[in-house]
Amino acid sequence: MTGRWALAPAEDGGAEVAVLGPDGLPAGPLRREADLAEAVRSRPEVSRWVWRSTADVYPRLLAAGVRVERCYDMEAAETLLLGHEGRLGEPRSAAAALARLRGGPVPADPPQRSAEPGSQSSLFEPRPVHVPLGDLLEVYADQQRRHDTTAHPERMRLLTAAESAGMLVAAEMNEAGLPWRADVHREVLHELLGERYAGGGEPRRLAELADEVSAAFGRRVRPDLPADVVKAFAQAGIKVKSTRRWEIESIDHPAVKPLIEYKKLYRIWVAHGWSWLQDWVRDGRFRPEYLPGGTVTGRWVTNGGGALQIPKVIRRAVVADPGWRLVVADADQMEPRVLAAISRDPGLMEVAGRETDLYQAVSDRAFAGDRGQAKLAVLGAVYGQTSGDGLKNLALLRRRFPRAVAYVDDAARAGEEGRLVRTWLGRTSPPAVGSSDGSGDEAGIPQDDPVESGLDQGWVPGYASADSRARGRFARNFVVQGSAADWALLVLAALRRTCAGLSAELVFFQHDEVIVHCPAEEADTVVTAIRDAADLAGRLTFGETPVRFPFTTAVVECYADAK
C-alpha cells in the first residue's frame, strides 16, 4: 500500500476525497464521490486515510464491510497538540481548530452524548457540523507545522499515529463486541442473588442479608444507605466515618459480616444485574463504547456499560464461540518496567530486562529478599507514598536505583510548581489554573528526557485550590502511567496488524490487559503475536533498551478461567 488520501464525509452520504503529496498538501483535485464507503473501498492501495474524526467516519465504513489499514485522526491530534501547548481543555473539534487558525470565534465542542445501551456506536447520532475537505486540509497542514515545533517532533508524530490507531481499534472492538452468554449470566445472578421479586425490588438474597443486618442492630436499617448504617453503628457505641470494607471489617459486631456480603452482592446487582444484561447484551455480544484517551493519562474509558470493571464472577458469562478461544493477555508489572525505560536507570533496566518477577529481583538487590517491601517501594515511588514506611522504602530504593527515583521526583517537583510534565512520547498533563500557556514552562526538565506523568486521585486537574503536593503526586504518576498508556497503544496497533491476516479479532482492552477472540487453531499464532507486539512497541516507544515487556497469556474458553 502507498499514499495518503484525505476524506470528508458529505451530508448526503457521499464524500470528498483528495490524494495528498509528501508535504501533506493536495497533489490532485478534490473529488466528489457519491458513496462514502465506496470511495474508500475503491482505493485499496491507500495506506493512510486523513479525516476529521474516526468516531464519525469509521463506524459507517465498518457497517458497510470496509476496513482501513491506518488513519490520521485530526481531532485526536488536536487534543494532543493543545495539551502540548498547555491548552488542554480548549475545544478540540475540527471546526474549533479552523476558527483558531483563522482568528475567528471558537465554537464550543458538542457535549458528550449519552451511550445508548445495546446500540451500534454512533451510526444513528446526529452528524457533527460539516467541515468541507478544503478547510480540513488547512487544519491538517497547520497540525503538521505544530508537530514540528514540539520538543521531540518524531516522538509526537508517533504518539499521534498511535492515538489514531487506537481510535481504529476502538471502533472495531465496538463493532465486534465481547462474546457474552446471557444464559450463563442469568445462572450466575440466580446463584448469587436468588429469585427476583415482582416490582423490581431487591432479589431474595439481598433481602435476607438486609434482614440479618437489621436483626444485628436491633432495628430496621437500610444497608444500601451508608448514612443509615453509620448512624446504626453510632447507636451501638461504635464510631465509623464510612461503610467502606477496610474500615468496618475489623469491627467486632454481628452486623459486619452480612453487611460486607450485602455490599458485594448489591454492587453486582446494580452494576451487572438483570437490567444491565437486558440493556447491554445483544445477539451474544456485549458492546460498550470504548473511548480512547478518555483520561488525561491516555487510558481508555467506556461510555456506559462498565466494561472496564467486570467482576470476576460475572466473567463466567464471557464465553468464546464454539470452536473458538479467548486469548487473555496481561502485561506483567508494566508500570515499573516503563519507569525503567523512561528513566534510563541502569540497574532498574537490567532488572526489567528479565522476563521474571521484577519485584523479587528488586527485593534481592535492595530489600534483603523481602518482595513485599520491594513492591511497596516501587509503587510508592510511582504513586507518591513518601511518608511513614514509604519514606524508608523510598530511601532504600533511591540508593540502588537513583536515576529512576530522581525521574519521578523531578516530575513531582514540576507538578508542585505548576509546570507541565509529559510522557516519553509527548502526551502532556493539564496545566494548573493560572499557570502560563506552557511555552518555556519546562525549566529544569532535560529536553532529551521529557518528564511524563500519570493520573493521581489526589488532584482534580483544573482546580486552582488544588494542593501543590497533590499536584506533585499527580505529576509523579502521570509520567509513568501516561507512558505506559502510550506503549499500550502501540501494542494494540501491532497486534491489530497481525490479526488483519487472521480470523482473530480484538474484543477487549483495559490498561494492561487485552483479549483476542480467535478460532482454536489460531490461538498459538495469537499468543506469539502478542509477545512480538509487546517487543515491537517497546522498541518503537522507548528506543533500544534492555527492558522487556512480557505478557502472561492464557488460552481459555471462558474469561473467568484466565485468572
LINHUZI-V612678 format. One record per helix or strand of 2 or more residues. SS is the DSSP state (alpha for helix, beta for strand). FROM is the first residue (numbers start at 1). LEN is the number of residues. If there is no record, write none. Layout:
BEGIN
<<SS | FROM | LEN> <SS | FROM | LEN>>
END
This chain:
BEGIN
<<beta | 4 | 6> <beta | 15 | 6> <beta | 31 | 3> <alpha | 36 | 6> <beta | 48 | 4> <alpha | 54 | 10> <beta | 71 | 3> <alpha | 74 | 11> <alpha | 94 | 9> <alpha | 133 | 16> <alpha | 153 | 24> <beta | 178 | 2> <alpha | 182 | 12> <alpha | 204 | 14> <alpha | 226 | 10> <alpha | 245 | 4> <alpha | 255 | 18> <alpha | 274 | 7> <beta | 281 | 2> <beta | 285 | 2> <beta | 290 | 2> <beta | 301 | 2> <alpha | 307 | 3> <alpha | 312 | 6> <beta | 324 | 8> <alpha | 334 | 10> <alpha | 346 | 7> <alpha | 358 | 9> <alpha | 371 | 13> <alpha | 389 | 12> <alpha | 402 | 15> <alpha | 468 | 32> <beta | 505 | 6> <beta | 513 | 7> <alpha | 520 | 23> <beta | 551 | 6> <alpha | 559 | 4>>
END
